[in-house]
Amino acid sequence: MLNALGLLKERRFLPLFATQFLGAFNDNLFKTAMVLFATYQIYHNPSGEQNFNALATAIGIIPFFLLSALSGQLADTHDKATIIRIVKTAEVGIMLLGAGGLLVAYSGLTTVGMVMMLSAVLCLGVHSAFFGPIKYAILPQHLNDDEVLGGTGLVEAGTYLAILIGTVAAGLLSVRGTAITVLVVAGVGWLMGLLVPTAPRMGPELKVNFNPFTSSWRLINATMHIPRLFMAICAISFFWTMGAILIIIFPPLVKNVLTADKQVSTFVIALFSVGVAIGSIAINAMLGGKTSAKFAPFCVLAMGAFIVVFSLLTRTFPHSPGGTLYGLTAFLETPHGVLIVIALMAVAVTGGMFVVPLYAFLTTTVTKDQTARTVAANNVVNSGAMVVGALLVQALTLTGITPENMLFVVAAMSPISALLAYKLHLACD
């Protein structure tokens, strides 16, 4: 088997990897900058901060629910590289809107700027809905069968490395610097998209259904009746429901429970990204390139256990004195600071080890002319699960549930994902 890292030297993989990496970086830089701006400079109460994050998350996810079926059909009936180029061209315009929103909000026109930024988030959701199925579905066309798991792992690792860098950049760059950066990166991403090798339609011509509701229903119905795909998609969806809740509650938890500043918030999100990237590569090495779910049940149960540990640690974390906020150095010097870092890293690593083989199942257990639609069906179900997660956060916030207690809700979902992954292992391995 070709060493997975060796794929980064090859034209059949590197441009796609770079295009995905730059897109993930830009998406995360903009969204993190927006969330940090809202959390630390606009809202001054935990419920307002948490509800805004939930709203932004839901707005970004809705296009996946409505458009993934259409995007999967288009990807399976047209050259995937051509669609990538169209999507990357649109990204330039979206970032013009988002960068403008940041600058307008910073200038004092908060409402107008927030509307522009949330509109950009919606457009980025549309952008990602069309790119999402392609980044996985194109791999079986360009890679050998024993390279797909490694390629999938690299795409996942690269995505979370991009999230890491984007998160760190959001905490370090000024508003003006963020606006300039997202525009430059969008331009470079467009250039890289031009280099992605052609990936034409593989099977018979498909009649595209442009109705988002009927096409989504038919797509899910056509995919979910296959037991192994049903179990893989459900397990992934539970994972992303857990992920959505964590993403939403992290900034308010850091500010109001750990009483730390936005640099610590950036560090926590970045740490999570590093862990998932490590887990994505580690599971490929453990499985030797074979697509298998044999480690998945243990990984997601371990993830749930580490989330419980993280919640318990936050409860005993000492508040910063005099209403101030800890900086990064002071945070790491406090009791439990290092333990919190270790717990979060463990959550992220086990999460990455759980989800990567499941994505590989989606692209290796169907014919190459169905891969994009299979990934699209997964995206529809995943996005619905993430919207449920966002709504759950808002509902629990209204009942007075605190972020550290919401972590227990996340942990309680891990046994369900473990059961589904175990059944998938029995059915396929």
LUMNU-279567 format. One record per residue (C-alpha): residue number from 1; x, y, z. Coordinates in steps of 0.05 Angstrom, whole numbers, plus 5000, padded with zeros to 4 digits. Example, Ala and Ser with C-alpha at 12.3 -4.5 7.8 and 13.67 -1.06 7.14 Angstrom:
// residues 2
R     k      x      y      z
R     1   5246   4910   5156
R     2   5273   4979   5143
// end
This chain:
// residues 429
R     k      x      y      z
R     1   5000   5000   5000
R     2   5025   5069   4982
R     3   5042   5108   5043
R     4   4984   5157   5052
R     5   5031   5217   5059
R     6   5061   5200   4992
R     7   4995   5220   4959
R     8   5013   5293   4976
R     9   5066   5289   4922
R    10   5018   5268   4867
R    11   4977   5312   4820
R    12   4917   5265   4827
R    13   4910   5284   4901
R    14   4950   5346   4920
R    15   4907   5400   4884
R    16   4844   5371   4915
R    17   4876   5368   4983
R    18   4901   5440   4977
R    19   4833   5465   4952
R    20   4797   5431   5010
R    21   4850   5455   5060
R    22   4844   5528   5038
R    23   4768   5526   5037
R    24   4765   5496   5107
R    25   4815   5548   5132
R    26   4776   5606   5103
R    27   4709   5581   5127
R    28   4734   5571   5197
R    29   4774   5636   5200
R    30   4713   5676   5181
R    31   4663   5639   5226
R    32   4710   5638   5287
R    33   4726   5712   5279
R    34   4651   5727   5275
R    35   4635   5684   5337
R    36   4692   5714   5378
R    37   4671   5784   5357
R    38   4599   5771   5379
R    39   4619   5734   5443
R    40   4670   5784   5469
R    41   4649   5851   5439
R    42   4573   5850   5427
R    43   4537   5803   5475
R    44   4550   5807   5550
R    45   4509   5749   5577
R    46   4518   5673   5570
R    47   4450   5658   5542
R    48   4456   5712   5488
R    49   4524   5687   5468
R    50   4502   5614   5466
R    51   4438   5629   5427
R    52   4476   5670   5375
R    53   4526   5613   5365
R    54   4468   5564   5358
R    55   4434   5610   5307
R    56   4498   5618   5266
R    57   4509   5542   5268
R    58   4438   5527   5246
R    59   4441   5579   5189
R    60   4505   5547   5164
R    61   4476   5477   5166
R    62   4408   5488   5134
R    63   4436   5490   5062
R    64   4465   5420   5073
R    65   4396   5394   5090
R    66   4363   5427   5030
R    67   4417   5422   4976
R    68   4459   5361   4990
R    69   4414   5316   4948
R    70   4418   5363   4889
R    71   4494   5370   4897
R    72   4502   5295   4899
R    73   4462   5286   4835
R    74   4501   5340   4799
R    75   4568   5310   4822
R    76   4549   5241   4797
R    77   4525   5268   4729
R    78   4578   5321   4714
R    79   4653   5328   4718
R    80   4669   5337   4792
R    81   4729   5381   4777
R    82   4685   5429   4738
R    83   4637   5436   4797
R    84   4697   5449   4843
R    85   4718   5507   4799
R    86   4648   5537   4799
R    87   4643   5530   4875
R    88   4711   5562   4887
R    89   4692   5621   4842
R    90   4630   5632   4885
R    91   4673   5631   4947
R    92   4708   5695   4926
R    93   4641   5732   4923
R    94   4618   5702   4989
R    95   4681   5726   5024
R    96   4671   5796   4996
R    97   4604   5796   5031
R    98   4631   5767   5096
R    99   4693   5812   5099
R   100   4648   5872   5086
R   101   4603   5851   5143
R   102   4661   5846   5192
R   103   4685   5915   5174
R   104   4615   5946   5177
R   105   4601   5914   5246
R   106   4669   5937   5272
R   107   4655   6008   5248
R   108   4594   6012   5294
R   109   4537   5991   5248
R   110   4529   5927   5288
R   111   4461   5905   5262
R   112   4477   5915   5189
R   113   4544   5882   5197
R   114   4515   5821   5233
R   115   4462   5812   5179
R   116   4517   5814   5126
R   117   4559   5764   5164
R   118   4502   5716   5177
R   119   4483   5721   5103
R   120   4555   5702   5087
R   121   4549   5642   5134
R   122   4486   5620   5097
R   123   4523   5626   5031
R   124   4582   5588   5058
R   125   4534   5533   5077
R   126   4510   5530   5005
R   127   4583   5530   4982
R   128   4601   5473   5028
R   129   4537   5434   5010
R   130   4560   5430   4938
R   131   4633   5418   4954
R   132   4622   5367   5010
R   133   4601   5306   4969
R   134   4656   5318   4918
R   135   4715   5319   4966
R   136   4701   5246   4986
R   137   4668   5220   4922
R   138   4725   5241   4877
R   139   4776   5200   4916
R   140   4755   5131   4888
R   141   4763   5159   4818
R   142   4834   5185   4830
R   143   4860   5134   4880
R   144   4869   5059   4882
R   145   4824   5018   4927
R   146   4878   5009   4980
R   147   4892   5084   4980
R   148   4821   5109   4993
R   149   4823   5102   5069
R   150   4891   5137   5071
R   151   4866   5192   5025
R   152   4803   5200   5067
R   153   4845   5205   5130
R   154   4890   5258   5098
R   155   4829   5298   5076
R   156   4801   5295   5147
R   157   4869   5310   5179
R   158   4880   5368   5131
R   159   4811   5395   5145
R   160   4823   5397   5220
R   161   4893   5425   5211
R   162   4861   5480   5169
R   163   4810   5490   5224
R   164   4868   5495   5274
R   165   4905   5547   5234
R   166   4841   5585   5218
R   167   4822   5585   5291
R   168   4890   5610   5314
R   169   4889   5664   5260
R   170   4820   5687   5282
R   171   4846   5698   5352
R   172   4908   5736   5328
R   173   4886   5777   5269
R   174   4851   5844   5273
R   175   4783   5853   5241
R   176   4816   5887   5182
R   177   4869   5833   5177
R   178   4816   5779   5177
R   179   4778   5814   5121
R   180   4840   5818   5078
R   181   4862   5746   5093
R   182   4796   5713   5074
R   183   4796   5748   5007
R   184   4868   5729   4991
R   185   4857   5656   5011
R   186   4793   5652   4970
R   187   4834   5675   4909
R   188   4889   5623   4921
R   189   4836   5569   4931
R   190   4805   5587   4865
R   191   4873   5578   4831
R   192   4885   5510   4864
R   193   4816   5488   4841
R   194   4838   5498   4769
R   195   4891   5444   4779
R   196   4845   5389   4803
R   197   4847   5332   4750
R   198   4784   5318   4712
R   199   4734   5269   4744
R   200   4679   5256   4693
R   201   4613   5219   4704
R   202   4625   5144   4713
R   203   4557   5112   4704
R   204   4494   5121   4662
R   205   4465   5191   4655
R   206   4420   5211   4713
R   207   4358   5254   4708
R   208   4368   5308   4760
R   209   4311   5324   4808
R   210   4316   5398   4826
R   211   4262   5396   4880
R   212   4302   5399   4945
R   213   4249   5363   4987
R   214   4230   5306   4941
R   215   4302   5296   4918
R   216   4327   5293   4990
R   217   4273   5243   5009
R   218   4286   5198   4949
R   219   4361   5202   4960
R   220   4356   5183   5033
R   221   4306   5128   5018
R   222   4351   5099   4964
R   223   4411   5098   5010
R   224   4387   5084   5080
R   225   4354   5018   5062
R   226   4423   4988   5053
R   227   4440   4964   5124
R   228   4514   4980   5125
R   229   4503   5050   5098
R   230   4445   5061   5146
R   231   4487   5043   5206
R   232   4547   5083   5182
R   233   4506   5146   5168
R   234   4468   5141   5233
R   235   4533   5133   5273
R   236   4565   5192   5237
R   237   4502   5234   5249
R   238   4503   5220   5324
R   239   4576   5241   5323
R   240   4560   5307   5289
R   241   4502   5320   5336
R   242   4553   5314   5392
R   243   4601   5358   5353
R   244   4549   5412   5340
R   245   4534   5418   5414
R   246   4608   5422   5432
R   247   4622   5475   5378
R   248   4564   5518   5403
R   249   4579   5515   5477
R   250   4655   5521   5475
R   251   4663   5598   5470
R   252   4610   5614   5524
R   253   4638   5558   5568
R   254   4709   5585   5562
R   255   4686   5657   5577
R   256   4636   5644   5632
R   257   4656   5579   5665
R   258   4732   5579   5656
R   259   4731   5656   5659
R   260   4783   5661   5604
R   261   4793   5709   5545
R   262   4786   5697   5470
R   263   4858   5673   5464
R   264   4840   5615   5509
R   265   4776   5603   5470
R   266   4817   5601   5406
R   267   4867   5554   5439
R   268   4812   5506   5461
R   269   4781   5502   5392
R   270   4850   5495   5361
R   271   4868   5439   5409
R   272   4806   5402   5389
R   273   4825   5408   5316
R   274   4895   5382   5328
R   275   4868   5321   5365
R   276   4819   5303   5310
R   277   4875   5308   5258
R   278   4920   5262   5300
R   279   4863   5213   5308
R   280   4849   5214   5233
R   281   4920   5193   5216
R   282   4928   5145   5275
R   283   4868   5103   5256
R   284   4894   5094   5185
R   285   4960   5067   5214
R   286   4923   5021   5262
R   287   4879   4992   5208
R   288   4935   4986   5157
R   289   4894   5020   5103
R   290   4836   4971   5110
R   291   4766   5001   5116
R   292   4740   4973   5181
R   293   4697   4995   5240
R   294   4728   4947   5291
R   295   4758   5002   5334
R   296   4699   5051   5326
R   297   4656   5028   5386
R   298   4714   5033   5435
R   299   4735   5101   5406
R   300   4667   5134   5414
R   301   4656   5105   5484
R   302   4724   5132   5504
R   303   4705   5199   5474
R   304   4642   5201   5517
R   305   4683   5183   5579
R   306   4733   5238   5567
R   307   4676   5288   5557
R   308   4651   5270   5627
R   309   4721   5280   5654
R   310   4725   5348   5619
R   311   4658   5369   5650
R   312   4680   5349   5720
R   313   4745   5388   5712
R   314   4708   5451   5691
R   315   4667   5449   5756
R   316   4728   5454   5800
R   317   4765   5505   5758
R   318   4779   5569   5799
R   319   4747   5633   5772
R   320   4794   5689   5753
R   321   4800   5742   5807
R   322   4763   5808   5807
R   323   4719   5796   5747
R   324   4779   5793   5700
R   325   4791   5740   5647
R   326   4850   5692   5646
R   327   4900   5699   5590
R   328   4929   5636   5559
R   329   4991   5633   5603
R   330   4952   5645   5667
R   331   4900   5593   5646
R   332   4953   5539   5636
R   333   4985   5557   5703
R   334   4920   5547   5743
R   335   4903   5482   5778
R   336   4870   5433   5729
R   337   4891   5476   5669
R   338   4937   5422   5641
R   339   4887   5368   5658
R   340   4834   5404   5618
R   341   4881   5407   5559
R   342   4895   5333   5563
R   343   4821   5316   5570
R   344   4803   5358   5509
R   345   4859   5327   5468
R   346   4834   5258   5487
R   347   4763   5275   5466
R   348   4787   5300   5399
R   349   4835   5242   5383
R   350   4783   5189   5399
R   351   4731   5228   5358
R   352   4777   5229   5297
R   353   4792   5155   5304
R   354   4717   5140   5306
R   355   4692   5179   5247
R   356   4744   5171   5192
R   357   4733   5096   5178
R   358   4658   5109   5174
R   359   4668   5161   5120
R   360   4712   5112   5082
R   361   4654   5062   5085
R   362   4610   5111   5047
R   363   4656   5115   4987
R   364   4682   5043   4983
R   365   4618   5003   4991
R   366   4580   5032   4931
R   367   4598   5037   4857
R   368   4637   5098   4835
R   369   4577   5128   4799
R   370   4539   5130   4865
R   371   4592   5157   4913
R   372   4573   5230   4910
R   373   4499   5214   4922
R   374   4518   5169   4980
R   375   4560   5223   5012
R   376   4504   5273   4998
R   377   4453   5228   5033
R   378   4500   5225   5092
R   379   4506   5302   5091
R   380   4430   5310   5091
R   381   4422   5265   5152
R   382   4483   5295   5186
R   383   4458   5366   5176
R   384   4390   5348   5204
R   385   4424   5318   5264
R   386   4467   5381   5274
R   387   4406   5426   5269
R   388   4374   5382   5323
R   389   4438   5392   5364
R   390   4433   5468   5355
R   391   4359   5469   5374
R   392   4374   5424   5434
R   393   4425   5475   5459
R   394   4375   5531   5453
R   395   4321   5490   5488
R   396   4367   5470   5545
R   397   4391   5541   5552
R   398   4319   5565   5562
R   399   4310   5514   5618
R   400   4372   5540   5653
R   401   4419   5482   5636
R   402   4491   5507   5640
R   403   4545   5490   5589
R   404   4582   5443   5637
R   405   4517   5403   5646
R   406   4505   5402   5571
R   407   4569   5363   5565
R   408   4534   5305   5599
R   409   4481   5306   5544
R   410   4537   5298   5493
R   411   4569   5241   5532
R   412   4502   5205   5536
R   413   4499   5201   5460
R   414   4564   5162   5454
R   415   4535   5093   5472
R   416   4484   5100   5416
R   417   4539   5114   5366
R   418   4580   5057   5394
R   419   4522   5008   5385
R   420   4512   5029   5313
R   421   4586   5024   5299
R   422   4588   4955   5331
R   423   4531   4931   5287
R   424   4567   4959   5226
R   425   4630   4921   5247
R   426   4591   4856   5253
R   427   4557   4867   5185
R   428   4619   4886   5145
R   429   4683   4863   5177
// end
